[in-house]
Amino acid sequence: MEKSVAIGSNDASSSSTTTATAIGSRFSTLNKSFKFAIRSLLTSCSKEEFVEAFSSFTNAEKDYLHRLFLQVITSLHEDLEEDFEAICLKTKVGTTLDAVEEIVEEQDLDLLFSNRSNIVDVAENLSAAKKNEIQTLMHMVQSGEEHNRRLRNQLQLLKEGSQVLSDASHAIEKIRSINLNYGANSSDEMHDDV
């Protein structure tokens, strides 16, 4: 935490300006950390890994599926960020962190502050808030992982469906070939009999 106000300074406006600019840094750090963690989690599959999972598909089909996958990931990323922000607003995380930061700064600036029992209370409250926050984030990550599992299952079903269609196409071609050969052979036999 940065202290730019000199002790003993009588300039109240510089003190309030410094405090106002410093407030919010903890929430900002929390928000950035969450966004970074979600982005890392959702972008952990490279295009090469994705394309490798669909080796029997054409390049056009692979590109289409990858674009679709990226659209789903982008949508999921936006939804998670919105949910996180909504939870933070509902639980007033930013306000709580700002209040804690302000209290800590005020106590750091007050040389005569000797009663540290309030810090213990603040620490306990902050600890409880952090535990709740961790549980919420873990639930969100689990939801994201479950969604990713569902996406992987859907992609696997698409891959298997494509393989079934490919196998069926080969079987139909083989049956046609046999029918054509049979038809050609039976017409030759009819001409031989006449």
Helices and strands as residue ranges (DSSP letters): H 12-22, H 25-42, H 47-52, H 59-91, H 93-109, H 117-193
